Structure formats: C-alpha cells, structure tokens
C-alpha cells in the first residue's frame, strides 16, 4: 500500500487544519489538482478524517502552505477526488494506476488538462 501521512488522533487533525490559515494569500497562478486514491487510502481517509473530501482538502491546504512558505506565486486547487479500482502495492504502481484510462476519463470529465 502507498504510504499515507499518519495523524495520531482527531485533535491533531483539527490542529493541523486550523494552523494552515492562508486567507490573506492571493497567488497569481493556480494548478488544478485531482486527488487520486487507491481503495486502502480511501479507507484510511474515511476512518481518520471522516470523508475523502476532507482529507483531500487537507492535503491541498498543506501543499499550499508549502507554496506560501516558500514564497512561490502559485497555489493548488482541488477539483475533485478519484478512487482507483485496485490497491497499489508500491508508489510506482500507484502512479501507473492513476494514469490509466479510468483516471484519464475522470480528469476529462472535470475539464483538466492531461
């Protein structure tokens, strides 16, 4: 299975989300991001974060914090979530699965460049 950042408990999750306040940040460039998960990552997200959407939003907020703290003039925007049909035993296999026809069709539905 793909490695997933571990959050020890719900309180840690809430503190992490609250710490990433970027409301006054207005970067010039936006990168659309389709968060892709395998079924085991979806299960983890549901168990630890309540919904896949909440976890995906947290990931994007964390990536944007890195962009902000690095003085980069760009941000990520979550445009959707996608779950593959199979678990990915390794990161390279997960990346391959994320680029299969099914994921490409999902990206096209959201109008994302491929």
N, C-alpha and C positions, 0 to 999 in steps of 0.2 A: 504494500500500500504506500501511497505517496505520503511523505512526512507532512504533518499538519501542525501549525503552531499550537502549543498547549496553553490553555488558560486554566489555572488551577480551580477556580470557582467562579460563581456568578458575580461576586463582589469585584473580583479582579477584572472581569469582563466589563462591568459598568464603569469602573475607574478608568480603564484604558480608553473606552469610547468617549467619556467626558473629557479626558486630557487632550483630545485632538480637536480643539475648537479652532477652526480656520475661517470663521465667519467674516473676518476683515480682509481676507486674502483674495485677490482677484487676478489670477494669472491670465496671460494672453492666449495661450494655446490649450486645447482640450484634446485628450486622447480617449476615444470611446473604448470601453473595456467590457468584454463579455466574459463573466466569471464562469469558468468551466470546472466541474467537479466530477469525480467518479462516485459511484454509489456509497462507498465507505466514507468518503469525505462529506457527502450529504448527510449520512447518518450521524457523523461526529458533530456537524454543524447544528443539526436539529437537537441533539442531546445537550450540547453546551451553550448554544446561542438562541435556541427557540425556533428560529427559521433560517432557511438557507439565505434568504434575502438579507436578514440581519447580519449574518456572518460576512456575506459578500460586501455589504456596505462598510463593515468594519475594516475589511481588507483594503478597500479603496480609500477609506479615510486614512489608514495607516500609510499607504503609498503616497497619498497627497501630503501627509505630514513630512515624509522624507523629501519630497519635492520642495516643499516650503522651506524646510530647514537647510536644504542645500542651495537655496537661492536660485532655483530653476524656475523659469517662467512658463510652467505648464502644469496641468492637472489631469487626473484620470476621472472619467465619468462612467459610472456603472450603467450600462444599457440593458443588462439582463443577466440571467443565470441559466446555465445549461448543465444537465447531468448526463454523463455518458451511460451507455447501457451495461458496461462491464467495469469491474475494478481494475485499476492499473497497478501492477506489482512493482514497477520502477518508474522513476521520473521520465526517462526517455519514452517508455511505452505510454505513459500518460499524455505526453506531448503529441505522440503519434495519434492516439485515440482522439485527442481534442481537435485534430486537424482532419478527421475522417469526413466522409460525405455528410453524415448526420449533423455534425457541428457546423460544417460549412453552410448547410441549408438553414440552420438556425441563425447564423450570422447574416445570411442574405435576407431572412425574414425581418431582421431588425435594421436592414439597410447599412450594415457595417462593411467597410472595405476589407477585402481579403488579401 
